[in-house]
């Protein structure tokens, strides 16, 4: 795994079983979660990531320009 913090992000999102879909953006990882109440937003802050926004079951985690390359680690975990 190239980016160990990917595992921490998945854990903060309630684990792999809580994630329905993920898609990279320029500076963000966009997740669709099954249960938004399982997301620990307090962990989705520096130094792990730049922050996160939650709107319903959509969670955007701001990780910076490495979002595209972090996707490989996410695919491996999920």
Secondary structure as UniProt FT lines:
FT   HELIX           5..12
FT   TURN            13..14
FT   HELIX           16..18
FT   STRAND          19..24
FT   STRAND          28..33
FT   HELIX           36..38
FT   HELIX           41..43
FT   TURN            46..48
FT   STRAND          51..55
FT   TURN            56..57
FT   STRAND          58..62
FT   TURN            65..66
FT   HELIX           67..77
//
